């Protein structure tokens, strides 16, 4: 290699090294998102994916929603209070999001698949917002797996008859970012504004 070629190559390497350092410094200088809910980015003790059935019987995984912010709530259709209240709250979140709402996928995961049939899920969940999707475990083993993966508590509470029971269950929600990374735990009962704020933060 000639002396002039060596000089050009050295200058080329210095240029790219400087560009790399500048990019790294810029990344370090970016402000961390200010969330109103619990930031669980990088947590390893929570679920990273799921395999659940939609109302048509198709198995859905997180990959089906890549490119969208995914909010995942566990509940059941016969729930007398927490679940419908949360679903109304999430509908209000979508309204506050404006056009960005189309970049959000709300998933309602039932902890009561015995009663929450595919037909019932197809009616109940989109009644709150047509973009919402109901998912159900294929069997008891699948229910135990997904609730264990996401540390969701559930328990059947007997009622006046075998079919008239309620389900105790966790009331929070999980949020994945547009790259499928678990980022937030959403607390129950805080109103739509903090949730909409955090979803917009993830999109920015």
N, C-alpha and C positions, 0 to 999 in steps of 0.2 A: 504494500500500500504506500503510495507517495506521501510526502510530507503534507502537501495541500489536502489530500484525501483524509489523512489522519486528523488534521485540524478541523475539517468539516464534520467528521464523525464525532469528535469531542464536543464541538459546538452543538450538534444535534442532541447528544446525550444530556448536556447541560440544560438545554431548552426543555426537554421532556421531564427532567428531574425537577426543574423549577415549576413547571406546570402541575406536576403531581403534588408537590409541596403546597402550592397555592390552593389546589382543590381540597386537600386534606385540612388546611387551615380554615377554609371557608366552611367546610362541613362541621368542624369543631365549633365554629362561631355561630352556627344556627341555633336559635332558641329552642329549648325542649318544649313540646306541647304542654299547655296548661289545662289539665283535665279537671273536671268537677267530680268525677267518679274515681274509682280505684284503678290505678294504673298497674296492670299485672303483666306488662310487656316482659318477655323473656322468662316468665315463670315456667318451670318444668313440671310442676305437680298437677297441672290442669290438662284437660283433654286438648289434643291438637287437631282432631278430626272426628268424624262420626259416619255411620252408615245406617240410614233410616229410610223408611218408606214414605213416599208422598201419596196423596189420595188416589193416584192412578196405579199404585203398586210399584212404581219405579224406585229403585234404590238411589238415594241422593247422598252425596258426600260434599265436603267443603269445596272441592274442585269445581263443582257445578256452578258455584257462585263467585268464581274468581273475577276480580275487577269491581266487585261491589263490597261495601261495608256490610257485614252480616251481624245482625243482632239476634241472639238465640235465647228464647224464654221457655222455661219448663212449667207446664201447668196441666189442666184438664178441663174438658168442656162443661162438666157438671159443677164446676167450682162456683160457689155462691157469691164470692166477693173479690178476692185478690186477682184472679185471672181476668175476669171481664174488666175490672178497673185498670189493670195493667194494659190490656189490649186497647182500651179507649185512650189511655195515656200515649201509647205508641202511635195510634192514629193521629193524635195531636202533634206528636213529634214529626211525623211525615208532613203534616200541614205546615209546620214551622220551617221545615227544610226547603220548601219551595221546589224549584226544578231539581235540586240535589237529591230529593227523595227518591228519584229513579235510580240513584246509585246506591240505594240501601235495600237490603233484603231482610225482612223480619221473618224469623222461623219460630213457630209455636210447636214445641215438642211435648207430646202428651206423656204423662206418667201413669195414665189409666187406659192402656190400649184395649182392655177387655170391653169397656163401654164405648170408647172413642174409636168407632169403626172408621174405615176410609170414607164412607159416605157422609158420616157426621162431621168429620174433619173438613171435608170438601165444602160443607155448608157453613160451619161455625166460624172458621178462621178468616176466610175472605169477606165475611159479613162486616168485619171491622174495617178492612181496607182490601181492595181487590188484589193488591200486590203481595199481601201476606200469604205465607205458605205453611200449612200444617204438616207435621211429620210425626210418624209413629214407629216405635220399635216393632220388629217382625215377631218377636216372642219375648218371653220373660227373661231369657238370657241376654237378649239384646237390650232390654230395658235396664237390667242390672249393670251391664257394661257401660252404657252411655251415662247413667247417673253416677256410677263410680268414677268414670273418667273426668266428669265435670263437678264432682263433689256435691251432687244434688241429693238432698234428703227427701225421701217420700215414704209414706206409710198409710195403709188403709185403715180407716176408722169406721167400725161397724155402725150401721144405722138400725132402723126399725125392721128392715127386711134385708135379705141377701143382696138385692140390687140397689137398696137405698143406703149407700155408704158415701163417705167423703174421703178425700185424700189430703193428709197433711203433706206439705212440700215446701221446699225452699222457694223464696219469692224473687230472688235476684236474677239478672240476665248477664249474658256474656257477649262481648263484641269482638269480632275479628276485623282486621283492616283489609284493604283491597288486595293485599298480597297473601291473604289467608293466615296472617299471624294473629294469635290471640293477644289482645291489647287491654281490654277493660272489663271490670266487673261493675255492672250497673245496679245501684241500690234501689230497692223498692220504695215507691210512694213519694218521690221527690218532685213530681211534676214534669212536664215535657221539656221545659226550657234548658235545664242542665244537660239532658240527654242530647237534645238537638245541638247544643254547643259542642259537646264532645265528639259527636259524629262529624260535625263540620271541621273540627280540629284534625281528625284523622284524614280527612280529604284534602286538607291544605298542604 
